[in-house]
Amino acid sequence: MKYKLINSMIHNFTHSFVGDCNYVDDAFVIEDLYKIARLKKGEVVIITWHPVKTEELFKLTPRVRKAIGYYRDWFPKHAENHRVPLEHLTEYRTEVFMANNHQLCVKAVAIDDRGKEYSCYVRP
């Protein structure tokens, strides 16, 4: 296992989730995430991919929950394609929040089985 592959895997997955290719029920998912983050006024909206945490879903819109379902189904295959065995990840999440300058920020964060944290900002 090459641990350096984790960073590109989480960046690509998060970028796909918040990007223009994630169009569900006649709208882009990032539009809903933007509205939620704006209403939270600086609080972080967290979507945990691994391990799955369903309690986070209740704070999200039906469109975002539907997209998360699709992406959770795809995530193991995506990790496999990047040669990142899921047993080497203890946590992986996407954080969405509004910066002080009112810009939308998206951050991918993962922790490996050695306790090392990987994080990168993703441009939606």
PyMOL CGO cylinders between C-alpha atoms (Angstrom):
from pymol import cmd
from pymol.cgo import CYLINDER

trace = [
    CYLINDER, 0.00, 0.00, 0.00, 1.38, 3.37, -1.06, 0.3, 1, 1, 1, 1, 1, 1,
    CYLINDER, 1.38, 3.37, -1.06, -0.04, 5.83, 1.45, 0.3, 1, 1, 1, 1, 1, 1,
    CYLINDER, -0.04, 5.83, 1.45, 0.75, 8.78, -0.82, 0.3, 1, 1, 1, 1, 1, 1,
    CYLINDER, 0.75, 8.78, -0.82, -2.10, 7.62, -3.09, 0.3, 1, 1, 1, 1, 1, 1,
    CYLINDER, -2.10, 7.62, -3.09, -4.67, 8.58, -0.43, 0.3, 1, 1, 1, 1, 1, 1,
    CYLINDER, -4.67, 8.58, -0.43, -4.38, 12.31, -1.13, 0.3, 1, 1, 1, 1, 1, 1,
    CYLINDER, -4.38, 12.31, -1.13, -5.20, 12.02, -4.83, 0.3, 1, 1, 1, 1, 1, 1,
    CYLINDER, -5.20, 12.02, -4.83, -8.00, 9.54, -4.12, 0.3, 1, 1, 1, 1, 1, 1,
    CYLINDER, -8.00, 9.54, -4.12, -9.79, 11.81, -1.64, 0.3, 1, 1, 1, 1, 1, 1,
    CYLINDER, -9.79, 11.81, -1.64, -9.26, 14.87, -3.83, 0.3, 1, 1, 1, 1, 1, 1,
    CYLINDER, -9.26, 14.87, -3.83, -10.71, 13.19, -6.93, 0.3, 1, 1, 1, 1, 1, 1,
    CYLINDER, -10.71, 13.19, -6.93, -13.69, 11.72, -5.08, 0.3, 1, 1, 1, 1, 1, 1,
    CYLINDER, -13.69, 11.72, -5.08, -14.57, 14.98, -3.33, 0.3, 1, 1, 1, 1, 1, 1,
    CYLINDER, -14.57, 14.98, -3.33, -14.08, 16.97, -6.53, 0.3, 1, 1, 1, 1, 1, 1,
    CYLINDER, -14.08, 16.97, -6.53, -16.48, 14.64, -8.33, 0.3, 1, 1, 1, 1, 1, 1,
    CYLINDER, -16.48, 14.64, -8.33, -19.05, 14.95, -5.53, 0.3, 1, 1, 1, 1, 1, 1,
    CYLINDER, -19.05, 14.95, -5.53, -19.05, 18.76, -5.47, 0.3, 1, 1, 1, 1, 1, 1,
    CYLINDER, -19.05, 18.76, -5.47, -18.40, 19.24, -9.18, 0.3, 1, 1, 1, 1, 1, 1,
    CYLINDER, -18.40, 19.24, -9.18, -20.68, 19.96, -12.11, 0.3, 1, 1, 1, 1, 1, 1,
    CYLINDER, -20.68, 19.96, -12.11, -20.98, 16.27, -12.95, 0.3, 1, 1, 1, 1, 1, 1,
    CYLINDER, -20.98, 16.27, -12.95, -23.07, 15.66, -9.81, 0.3, 1, 1, 1, 1, 1, 1,
    CYLINDER, -23.07, 15.66, -9.81, -26.49, 16.68, -11.10, 0.3, 1, 1, 1, 1, 1, 1,
    CYLINDER, -26.49, 16.68, -11.10, -29.45, 15.11, -9.26, 0.3, 1, 1, 1, 1, 1, 1,
    CYLINDER, -29.45, 15.11, -9.26, -33.18, 15.85, -9.62, 0.3, 1, 1, 1, 1, 1, 1,
    CYLINDER, -33.18, 15.85, -9.62, -32.74, 18.82, -11.96, 0.3, 1, 1, 1, 1, 1, 1,
    CYLINDER, -32.74, 18.82, -11.96, -30.08, 20.69, -9.97, 0.3, 1, 1, 1, 1, 1, 1,
    CYLINDER, -30.08, 20.69, -9.97, -26.43, 20.54, -9.01, 0.3, 1, 1, 1, 1, 1, 1,
    CYLINDER, -26.43, 20.54, -9.01, -25.72, 19.09, -5.57, 0.3, 1, 1, 1, 1, 1, 1,
    CYLINDER, -25.72, 19.09, -5.57, -23.20, 21.85, -4.84, 0.3, 1, 1, 1, 1, 1, 1,
    CYLINDER, -23.20, 21.85, -4.84, -26.03, 24.41, -4.99, 0.3, 1, 1, 1, 1, 1, 1,
    CYLINDER, -26.03, 24.41, -4.99, -27.76, 22.71, -2.07, 0.3, 1, 1, 1, 1, 1, 1,
    CYLINDER, -27.76, 22.71, -2.07, -24.49, 22.39, -0.16, 0.3, 1, 1, 1, 1, 1, 1,
    CYLINDER, -24.49, 22.39, -0.16, -23.83, 26.09, -0.72, 0.3, 1, 1, 1, 1, 1, 1,
    CYLINDER, -23.83, 26.09, -0.72, -27.26, 27.01, 0.70, 0.3, 1, 1, 1, 1, 1, 1,
    CYLINDER, -27.26, 27.01, 0.70, -26.80, 24.74, 3.72, 0.3, 1, 1, 1, 1, 1, 1,
    CYLINDER, -26.80, 24.74, 3.72, -23.31, 26.09, 4.46, 0.3, 1, 1, 1, 1, 1, 1,
    CYLINDER, -23.31, 26.09, 4.46, -24.54, 29.66, 4.09, 0.3, 1, 1, 1, 1, 1, 1,
    CYLINDER, -24.54, 29.66, 4.09, -27.37, 29.07, 6.56, 0.3, 1, 1, 1, 1, 1, 1,
    CYLINDER, -27.37, 29.07, 6.56, -24.93, 27.51, 9.04, 0.3, 1, 1, 1, 1, 1, 1,
    CYLINDER, -24.93, 27.51, 9.04, -22.85, 30.75, 9.07, 0.3, 1, 1, 1, 1, 1, 1,
    CYLINDER, -22.85, 30.75, 9.07, -19.37, 29.28, 9.43, 0.3, 1, 1, 1, 1, 1, 1,
    CYLINDER, -19.37, 29.28, 9.43, -20.28, 25.89, 10.89, 0.3, 1, 1, 1, 1, 1, 1,
    CYLINDER, -20.28, 25.89, 10.89, -18.86, 22.97, 8.98, 0.3, 1, 1, 1, 1, 1, 1,
    CYLINDER, -18.86, 22.97, 8.98, -21.19, 20.66, 7.06, 0.3, 1, 1, 1, 1, 1, 1,
    CYLINDER, -21.19, 20.66, 7.06, -19.63, 17.20, 7.28, 0.3, 1, 1, 1, 1, 1, 1,
    CYLINDER, -19.63, 17.20, 7.28, -20.25, 14.22, 5.01, 0.3, 1, 1, 1, 1, 1, 1,
    CYLINDER, -20.25, 14.22, 5.01, -18.47, 11.15, 6.28, 0.3, 1, 1, 1, 1, 1, 1,
    CYLINDER, -18.47, 11.15, 6.28, -17.73, 8.58, 3.62, 0.3, 1, 1, 1, 1, 1, 1,
    CYLINDER, -17.73, 8.58, 3.62, -15.82, 6.06, 5.70, 0.3, 1, 1, 1, 1, 1, 1,
    CYLINDER, -15.82, 6.06, 5.70, -17.03, 4.81, 8.07, 0.3, 1, 1, 1, 1, 1, 1,
    CYLINDER, -17.03, 4.81, 8.07, -20.61, 5.65, 7.17, 0.3, 1, 1, 1, 1, 1, 1,
    CYLINDER, -20.61, 5.65, 7.17, -22.43, 7.92, 9.64, 0.3, 1, 1, 1, 1, 1, 1,
    CYLINDER, -22.43, 7.92, 9.64, -26.13, 8.16, 8.88, 0.3, 1, 1, 1, 1, 1, 1,
    CYLINDER, -26.13, 8.16, 8.88, -26.94, 10.73, 11.58, 0.3, 1, 1, 1, 1, 1, 1,
    CYLINDER, -26.94, 10.73, 11.58, -25.34, 13.45, 9.42, 0.3, 1, 1, 1, 1, 1, 1,
    CYLINDER, -25.34, 13.45, 9.42, -27.90, 12.92, 6.68, 0.3, 1, 1, 1, 1, 1, 1,
    CYLINDER, -27.90, 12.92, 6.68, -30.78, 14.43, 8.66, 0.3, 1, 1, 1, 1, 1, 1,
    CYLINDER, -30.78, 14.43, 8.66, -29.27, 17.92, 8.34, 0.3, 1, 1, 1, 1, 1, 1,
    CYLINDER, -29.27, 17.92, 8.34, -29.10, 17.71, 4.53, 0.3, 1, 1, 1, 1, 1, 1,
    CYLINDER, -29.10, 17.71, 4.53, -31.57, 18.16, 1.70, 0.3, 1, 1, 1, 1, 1, 1,
    CYLINDER, -31.57, 18.16, 1.70, -33.18, 15.18, -0.05, 0.3, 1, 1, 1, 1, 1, 1,
    CYLINDER, -33.18, 15.18, -0.05, -31.11, 15.91, -3.18, 0.3, 1, 1, 1, 1, 1, 1,
    CYLINDER, -31.11, 15.91, -3.18, -27.83, 15.79, -1.24, 0.3, 1, 1, 1, 1, 1, 1,
    CYLINDER, -27.83, 15.79, -1.24, -28.90, 12.62, 0.60, 0.3, 1, 1, 1, 1, 1, 1,
    CYLINDER, -28.90, 12.62, 0.60, -29.73, 10.96, -2.71, 0.3, 1, 1, 1, 1, 1, 1,
    CYLINDER, -29.73, 10.96, -2.71, -26.36, 11.95, -4.18, 0.3, 1, 1, 1, 1, 1, 1,
    CYLINDER, -26.36, 11.95, -4.18, -24.57, 10.67, -1.07, 0.3, 1, 1, 1, 1, 1, 1,
    CYLINDER, -24.57, 10.67, -1.07, -26.29, 7.32, -1.55, 0.3, 1, 1, 1, 1, 1, 1,
    CYLINDER, -26.29, 7.32, -1.55, -25.01, 7.09, -5.12, 0.3, 1, 1, 1, 1, 1, 1,
    CYLINDER, -25.01, 7.09, -5.12, -21.50, 8.13, -4.12, 0.3, 1, 1, 1, 1, 1, 1,
    CYLINDER, -21.50, 8.13, -4.12, -21.34, 5.79, -1.12, 0.3, 1, 1, 1, 1, 1, 1,
    CYLINDER, -21.34, 5.79, -1.12, -22.17, 2.92, -3.46, 0.3, 1, 1, 1, 1, 1, 1,
    CYLINDER, -22.17, 2.92, -3.46, -19.38, 4.01, -5.80, 0.3, 1, 1, 1, 1, 1, 1,
    CYLINDER, -19.38, 4.01, -5.80, -16.76, 4.83, -3.13, 0.3, 1, 1, 1, 1, 1, 1,
    CYLINDER, -16.76, 4.83, -3.13, -15.29, 1.29, -2.66, 0.3, 1, 1, 1, 1, 1, 1,
    CYLINDER, -15.29, 1.29, -2.66, -14.76, 0.96, -6.41, 0.3, 1, 1, 1, 1, 1, 1,
    CYLINDER, -14.76, 0.96, -6.41, -13.20, 4.44, -6.58, 0.3, 1, 1, 1, 1, 1, 1,
    CYLINDER, -13.20, 4.44, -6.58, -10.79, 3.57, -3.75, 0.3, 1, 1, 1, 1, 1, 1,
    CYLINDER, -10.79, 3.57, -3.75, -9.93, 0.29, -5.47, 0.3, 1, 1, 1, 1, 1, 1,
    CYLINDER, -9.93, 0.29, -5.47, -9.24, 2.12, -8.75, 0.3, 1, 1, 1, 1, 1, 1,
    CYLINDER, -9.24, 2.12, -8.75, -6.80, 4.37, -6.86, 0.3, 1, 1, 1, 1, 1, 1,
    CYLINDER, -6.80, 4.37, -6.86, -5.20, 1.31, -5.23, 0.3, 1, 1, 1, 1, 1, 1,
    CYLINDER, -5.20, 1.31, -5.23, -6.23, 2.44, -1.73, 0.3, 1, 1, 1, 1, 1, 1,
    CYLINDER, -6.23, 2.44, -1.73, -7.53, -0.50, 0.34, 0.3, 1, 1, 1, 1, 1, 1,
    CYLINDER, -7.53, -0.50, 0.34, -10.28, 0.74, 2.65, 0.3, 1, 1, 1, 1, 1, 1,
    CYLINDER, -10.28, 0.74, 2.65, -8.83, -1.19, 5.58, 0.3, 1, 1, 1, 1, 1, 1,
    CYLINDER, -8.83, -1.19, 5.58, -5.98, 1.36, 5.58, 0.3, 1, 1, 1, 1, 1, 1,
    CYLINDER, -5.98, 1.36, 5.58, -8.41, 4.26, 6.09, 0.3, 1, 1, 1, 1, 1, 1,
    CYLINDER, -8.41, 4.26, 6.09, -9.85, 4.88, 9.53, 0.3, 1, 1, 1, 1, 1, 1,
    CYLINDER, -9.85, 4.88, 9.53, -11.80, 7.97, 8.44, 0.3, 1, 1, 1, 1, 1, 1,
    CYLINDER, -11.80, 7.97, 8.44, -12.62, 9.94, 5.31, 0.3, 1, 1, 1, 1, 1, 1,
    CYLINDER, -12.62, 9.94, 5.31, -14.93, 12.93, 5.19, 0.3, 1, 1, 1, 1, 1, 1,
    CYLINDER, -14.93, 12.93, 5.19, -15.80, 15.98, 3.13, 0.3, 1, 1, 1, 1, 1, 1,
    CYLINDER, -15.80, 15.98, 3.13, -16.19, 19.31, 4.91, 0.3, 1, 1, 1, 1, 1, 1,
    CYLINDER, -16.19, 19.31, 4.91, -18.14, 22.20, 3.38, 0.3, 1, 1, 1, 1, 1, 1,
    CYLINDER, -18.14, 22.20, 3.38, -18.20, 25.65, 4.98, 0.3, 1, 1, 1, 1, 1, 1,
    CYLINDER, -18.20, 25.65, 4.98, -18.33, 29.37, 4.32, 0.3, 1, 1, 1, 1, 1, 1,
    CYLINDER, -18.33, 29.37, 4.32, -15.09, 31.25, 4.86, 0.3, 1, 1, 1, 1, 1, 1,
    CYLINDER, -15.09, 31.25, 4.86, -15.00, 34.66, 6.52, 0.3, 1, 1, 1, 1, 1, 1,
    CYLINDER, -15.00, 34.66, 6.52, -14.99, 36.26, 3.06, 0.3, 1, 1, 1, 1, 1, 1,
    CYLINDER, -14.99, 36.26, 3.06, -18.24, 34.39, 2.21, 0.3, 1, 1, 1, 1, 1, 1,
    CYLINDER, -18.24, 34.39, 2.21, -16.46, 32.07, -0.20, 0.3, 1, 1, 1, 1, 1, 1,
    CYLINDER, -16.46, 32.07, -0.20, -17.55, 28.43, -0.25, 0.3, 1, 1, 1, 1, 1, 1,
    CYLINDER, -17.55, 28.43, -0.25, -14.76, 26.10, 0.91, 0.3, 1, 1, 1, 1, 1, 1,
    CYLINDER, -14.76, 26.10, 0.91, -14.64, 22.35, 0.41, 0.3, 1, 1, 1, 1, 1, 1,
    CYLINDER, -14.64, 22.35, 0.41, -12.05, 20.24, 2.17, 0.3, 1, 1, 1, 1, 1, 1,
    CYLINDER, -12.05, 20.24, 2.17, -11.36, 16.51, 1.88, 0.3, 1, 1, 1, 1, 1, 1,
    CYLINDER, -11.36, 16.51, 1.88, -9.92, 14.94, 5.04, 0.3, 1, 1, 1, 1, 1, 1,
    CYLINDER, -9.92, 14.94, 5.04, -8.75, 11.37, 5.60, 0.3, 1, 1, 1, 1, 1, 1,
    CYLINDER, -8.75, 11.37, 5.60, -6.91, 9.58, 8.39, 0.3, 1, 1, 1, 1, 1, 1,
    CYLINDER, -6.91, 9.58, 8.39, -4.94, 6.43, 7.68, 0.3, 1, 1, 1, 1, 1, 1,
    CYLINDER, -4.94, 6.43, 7.68, -4.41, 3.39, 9.89, 0.3, 1, 1, 1, 1, 1, 1,
    CYLINDER, -4.41, 3.39, 9.89, -1.17, 4.91, 11.19, 0.3, 1, 1, 1, 1, 1, 1,
    CYLINDER, -1.17, 4.91, 11.19, -2.98, 8.03, 12.44, 0.3, 1, 1, 1, 1, 1, 1,
    CYLINDER, -2.98, 8.03, 12.44, -1.63, 10.35, 9.73, 0.3, 1, 1, 1, 1, 1, 1,
    CYLINDER, -1.63, 10.35, 9.73, -4.08, 12.96, 8.46, 0.3, 1, 1, 1, 1, 1, 1,
    CYLINDER, -4.08, 12.96, 8.46, -4.37, 13.88, 4.77, 0.3, 1, 1, 1, 1, 1, 1,
    CYLINDER, -4.37, 13.88, 4.77, -6.29, 16.97, 3.74, 0.3, 1, 1, 1, 1, 1, 1,
    CYLINDER, -6.29, 16.97, 3.74, -6.72, 19.08, 0.66, 0.3, 1, 1, 1, 1, 1, 1,
    CYLINDER, -6.72, 19.08, 0.66, -8.98, 21.87, -0.46, 0.3, 1, 1, 1, 1, 1, 1,
    CYLINDER, -8.98, 21.87, -0.46, -11.12, 21.20, -3.50, 0.3, 1, 1, 1, 1, 1, 1,
    CYLINDER, -11.12, 21.20, -3.50, -12.45, 23.83, -5.84, 0.3, 1, 1, 1, 1, 1, 1,
    CYLINDER, -12.45, 23.83, -5.84, -16.14, 23.20, -6.52, 0.3, 1, 1, 1, 1, 1, 1,
]
cmd.load_cgo(trace, "trace")
